[in-house]
Amino acid sequence: MKREAAADYPSPWWRRRGVAWLAVCLTGVGLLAVNVGVYQGTIDFYLTGILVIAWINVILAVSLNLINGFTGQFSLGHAGFMAVGAYVSGLLTVYLDWPFPVVLIIAGLSSALIGVLIGLPTLRLRGDYLAIATLGFGEIVRVVLLNLKTTGGPRGLGGIAPKTSFFSAEAVTIVTIIVISNLIRSSHGRALVAIREDEIAAEAMGIDTTKYKVLAFSIGAAFAGVAGCLFAHHQMFIDPRSFTFQRSIEILVMVVLGGLGSITGSIVSAIILTILPEALRGMAQYRMIVYSLLLIGLMLVRPQGLFGTKELRDFLGTGSAGELPGKSRGRALGGKGGEGR
């Protein structure tokens, strides 16, 4: 019995924190090496392009986690907001030749405005009904883009200036992570988590649930629009096929795989799921099968995601005692009071 108890006893806290700090240091050194390699040109154009897409996916995953993971609203229309930002920025660049920083801000504001207009009527819905409504929004955006002559219709919009670089995408990603992290740790973030846990109880405590849900929806949409702007100015060509329902599912998979309610998990899973398909490209027609099997296996082993609801500071021992911990994946999707039913 003593031997079994010793085997079940967790490793010392200092050992766990030591491993976490070591992982952080190695990650920092690796990131620094990548930046130096890109700056000096030792990393080729192809690998640099993959890294830029990885940064864009991090922005998309973190912003969707704000809606799905922290607020508990099941949205499937993130690709629609990305499309709005991509086309607004692309049109401003192609026809008006506006400066890229201004275009980036306008793309985010445009998507945020659409998020407010869509969120006000749809966020009164819950669970599957909200998912269907946001899915419909994404498809409406795609169909409108297909039929507009200004956007090039099904032929797409070309001639977009290549303004997105590795360093600009990295800088915008860092800003996104800082803004959303600070929002979650603020009093407004506590209100969002309260809505996720039990919306009825949150209303009873005096929280304006509609206001906070629209706030989270619009902020997530704004960063999705920024990601769309970076994507358009990286690809230099966009068409409606880049923003289908499948794209929304890909972003959702990144969030669920990393852990609903974990920004750290969204960052890690977005990078992994961007690099993994390219790493398996040498397997030709079998690469997507292997990719799918790896995802299924990981979800069987870690159904709560890679990080669950934990953040990096939880492993490093630097978290504040007053912070609200995350809850289970099921609550994040549907809430406690039967919202997901």
C-alpha positions in Angstrom: 0.0 0.0 0.0 2.9 2.4 0.8 4.5 1.6 -2.5 1.2 2.3 -4.4 0.8 5.5 -2.5 4.3 6.6 -3.3 3.7 5.8 -7.0 0.5 8.0 -7.0 2.1 10.9 -5.3 2.7 13.7 -7.7 6.2 15.0 -8.6 7.5 17.9 -6.4 6.2 21.4 -7.3 9.7 22.7 -7.9 10.4 19.9 -10.5 7.2 20.7 -12.4 8.0 24.4 -12.5 11.6 23.7 -13.4 10.4 21.7 -16.5 8.0 24.5 -17.4 10.7 27.1 -17.1 13.1 25.0 -19.2 10.4 24.6 -21.9 9.8 28.4 -21.9 13.6 29.1 -22.2 14.0 26.6 -25.1 11.0 28.1 -26.8 12.3 31.6 -26.4 15.7 30.6 -27.8 14.0 28.8 -30.7 11.9 31.9 -31.5 14.9 34.1 -31.3 16.8 31.8 -33.7 13.8 31.8 -36.1 13.7 35.7 -36.1 17.4 35.9 -36.7 17.2 33.3 -39.5 14.3 35.1 -41.2 16.1 38.5 -40.9 19.4 37.1 -42.3 17.7 35.1 -45.0 18.9 31.7 -43.9 15.3 30.5 -43.7 14.0 30.2 -47.2 10.9 31.9 -48.6 8.7 28.7 -48.4 9.4 28.1 -44.7 8.9 31.8 -43.9 5.5 31.7 -45.7 4.4 28.8 -43.5 5.5 30.7 -40.4 3.4 33.7 -41.5 0.4 31.5 -41.9 1.1 30.1 -38.4 1.0 33.5 -36.9 -2.3 34.3 -38.7 -3.8 31.0 -37.4 -2.7 31.9 -33.9 -4.7 35.2 -34.2 -7.7 33.4 -35.4 -7.6 30.7 -32.8 -7.0 33.0 -29.9 -9.8 35.4 -31.0 -12.3 32.5 -31.5 -11.3 31.1 -28.1 -12.5 34.4 -26.6 -16.0 33.7 -28.0 -16.2 29.9 -27.7 -13.9 29.1 -24.8 -14.2 32.1 -22.4 -17.7 33.3 -23.2 -19.2 29.9 -24.0 -20.9 31.0 -27.2 -20.6 28.3 -30.0 -19.7 30.4 -33.1 -19.1 28.8 -36.5 -18.8 32.0 -38.5 -15.2 33.1 -37.9 -14.2 32.6 -41.5 -16.9 35.1 -42.5 -15.3 37.9 -40.3 -11.9 36.9 -41.7 -13.4 37.4 -45.2 -14.7 40.8 -44.4 -11.3 42.0 -43.2 -9.5 40.4 -46.1 -11.8 42.0 -48.8 -12.1 45.4 -47.1 -8.3 45.7 -46.8 -7.7 44.3 -50.3 -10.1 46.8 -51.9 -8.5 49.7 -50.0 -5.1 48.6 -51.1 -5.9 47.8 -54.8 -8.1 50.8 -55.6 -7.0 53.5 -53.1 -3.5 52.5 -52.2 -3.9 53.3 -48.6 -1.0 52.7 -46.1 -0.9 49.2 -44.7 -1.3 50.2 -40.9 -4.4 52.2 -41.7 -5.8 49.4 -43.8 -5.1 46.9 -41.0 -7.1 49.0 -38.5 -10.0 49.6 -40.8 -10.2 45.9 -41.6 -10.5 45.2 -37.8 -13.1 47.9 -37.3 -15.1 46.7 -40.3 -15.3 43.2 -38.9 -16.1 44.5 -35.4 -19.0 46.5 -36.8 -20.3 43.5 -38.7 -19.8 41.5 -35.4 -22.0 43.9 -33.5 -24.7 43.9 -36.2 -24.8 40.1 -36.3 -24.3 39.6 -32.6 -27.2 41.8 -31.4 -29.9 39.5 -32.9 -28.1 36.1 -32.9 -26.5 36.2 -29.4 -29.9 35.9 -27.8 -29.8 32.4 -29.1 -28.0 29.6 -27.3 -26.2 26.3 -28.1 -26.9 24.7 -31.4 -29.2 27.5 -32.6 -26.4 30.1 -32.2 -24.0 27.7 -34.1 -26.5 27.5 -37.0 -27.1 31.2 -37.1 -23.3 32.0 -37.2 -22.8 29.3 -39.8 -25.5 31.0 -41.9 -23.7 34.3 -41.6 -20.5 32.8 -42.9 -22.3 31.3 -45.9 -24.1 34.6 -46.6 -20.8 36.5 -46.7 -19.3 33.9 -49.1 -22.3 34.0 -51.4 -22.3 37.9 -51.4 -18.6 37.9 -52.3 -19.3 35.4 -55.1 -21.9 37.7 -56.7 -20.2 41.1 -56.3 -18.4 42.5 -59.3 -16.3 44.9 -57.2 -14.7 42.0 -55.4 -14.1 40.0 -58.6 -16.8 37.5 -57.9 -15.8 33.9 -58.3 -12.5 35.0 -60.0 -11.3 36.6 -56.8 -9.4 39.8 -56.1 -5.8 40.0 -57.3 -3.1 42.6 -57.4 -2.9 43.0 -53.6 0.4 44.5 -52.5 2.6 42.0 -50.5 2.6 44.1 -47.3 2.5 41.2 -44.8 6.0 40.2 -43.6 7.0 37.7 -40.9 7.8 40.4 -38.5 4.5 42.4 -39.0 2.5 39.2 -38.6 4.5 38.4 -35.4 4.0 41.8 -34.0 0.2 41.8 -34.6 0.0 38.3 -33.1 1.8 39.5 -29.9 -0.6 42.5 -29.7 -3.6 40.1 -30.1 -2.4 37.8 -27.3 -1.7 40.7 -24.9 -5.0 42.4 -25.5 -7.1 39.3 -25.1 -5.1 38.0 -22.1 -5.6 41.4 -20.3 -9.3 41.4 -21.2 -9.8 37.9 -19.7 -8.0 38.9 -16.5 -10.0 42.1 -16.1 -13.4 42.6 -14.5 -15.0 42.3 -18.0 -13.3 39.0 -18.4 -14.7 37.7 -15.2 -18.1 38.7 -16.4 -17.5 36.7 -19.6 -16.5 33.6 -17.6 -19.5 34.0 -15.4 -21.8 34.0 -18.5 -20.0 30.9 -19.7 -20.5 29.1 -16.4 -24.2 30.0 -15.8 -25.9 32.7 -17.8 -29.0 32.8 -15.6 -26.9 33.2 -12.4 -24.9 35.9 -14.2 -28.1 37.8 -15.0 -29.2 37.4 -11.4 -26.0 39.0 -10.2 -26.6 42.1 -12.4 -24.4 41.3 -15.4 -25.8 42.5 -18.7 -25.3 39.3 -20.6 -26.3 40.5 -24.0 -23.9 43.5 -23.7 -20.9 41.3 -22.7 -21.7 38.6 -25.3 -21.8 41.2 -28.1 -18.6 42.7 -26.7 -16.7 39.4 -26.9 -18.2 38.6 -30.3 -17.2 42.0 -31.7 -13.6 41.8 -30.3 -13.2 38.3 -31.6 -14.5 39.4 -35.0 -12.2 42.4 -35.1 -9.1 40.3 -34.6 -10.4 37.8 -37.2 -10.7 40.8 -39.6 -7.1 41.8 -38.8 -6.0 38.2 -39.6 -7.9 38.4 -42.9 -6.0 41.6 -43.7 -2.7 39.9 -43.0 -3.8 36.9 -45.0 -4.8 38.9 -48.1 -1.6 40.9 -48.1 0.5 37.8 -47.7 -1.3 35.7 -50.5 -1.7 38.8 -52.8 -4.8 37.1 -54.1 -8.1 36.1 -52.4 -11.3 34.5 -53.5 -14.4 33.2 -51.7 -13.1 29.7 -51.7 -10.5 30.8 -49.0 -13.3 31.5 -46.5 -15.6 28.5 -46.6 -17.3 26.7 -43.7 -14.4 24.3 -43.7 -12.1 27.2 -42.8 -14.3 27.9 -39.7 -14.1 24.3 -38.7 -10.3 24.3 -39.0 -10.1 27.3 -36.6 -12.5 25.6 -34.2 -10.4 22.4 -34.3 -7.3 24.5 -33.3 -9.3 25.9 -30.3 -10.7 22.6 -29.1 -7.3 20.8 -29.6 -5.5 23.4 -27.5 -8.2 23.6 -24.9 -11.3 25.7 -24.7 -10.5 28.5 -22.3 -6.7 28.3 -22.7 -4.9 31.0 -24.7 -1.7 29.1 -24.4 -3.3 26.0 -25.8 -4.7 28.0 -28.8 -1.2 29.3 -29.6 0.4 25.9 -29.4 -2.3 24.0 -31.3 -2.5 26.7 -34.1 1.3 26.4 -34.7 1.2 22.6 -34.6 -1.8 22.3 -37.0 -0.2 24.7 -39.4 3.2 23.0 -39.6 2.0 19.4 -39.3 0.2 19.1 -42.7 3.3 20.6 -44.4 5.6 18.2 -42.5 3.5 15.3 -43.8 3.4 16.6 -47.4 6.0 14.1 -48.4 3.5 11.3 -47.7 1.4 12.4 -50.7 -2.1 11.1 -50.6 -1.7 9.5 -47.1 -0.8 12.7 -45.3 -4.4 13.8 -44.5 -5.2 10.3 -43.2 -2.2 10.4 -40.9 -3.1 14.0 -39.9 -6.7 12.9 -39.0 -5.5 9.8 -37.1 -3.1 11.9 -35.0 -5.9 14.4 -34.1 -8.3 11.5 -33.2 -5.6 9.8 -31.1 -4.8 13.1 -29.3 -8.4 13.8 -28.5 -8.8 10.2 -27.1 -5.8 10.7 -24.8 -6.5 14.4 -23.9 -10.3 15.0 -24.5 -9.9 18.3 -22.7 -7.3 19.5 -25.1 -3.5 19.9 -24.8 -3.6 22.4 -22.0 -7.2 21.9 -20.8 -8.1 25.3 -19.2 -4.6 26.0 -17.9 -2.3 28.8 -19.0 1.5 29.0 -19.1 1.5 31.0 -15.9 -0.2 28.1 -14.1 2.8 25.8 -14.9 5.3 28.5 -14.1 3.7 29.3 -10.7 3.2 33.0 -11.6 -0.6 33.1 -11.7 -2.5 35.4 -9.4 -4.5 33.9 -6.6 -7.5 36.0 -7.4 -7.8 34.8 -11.0 -10.8 32.7 -12.0 -9.9 29.2 -13.1 -11.3 27.7 -16.3 -13.8 24.9 -16.3 -14.5 21.9 -18.3 -14.8 21.7 -22.1 -18.5 20.8 -21.8 -19.3 23.9 -19.8 -17.3 26.0 -22.2 -19.4 24.8 -25.1 -22.8 24.7 -23.6 -22.7 26.4 -20.2 -23.9 24.9 -16.9 -27.5 25.7 -17.1 -28.3 23.6 -20.2 -27.4 26.2 -22.8 -25.9 23.6 -25.1 -29.0 21.5 -25.1 
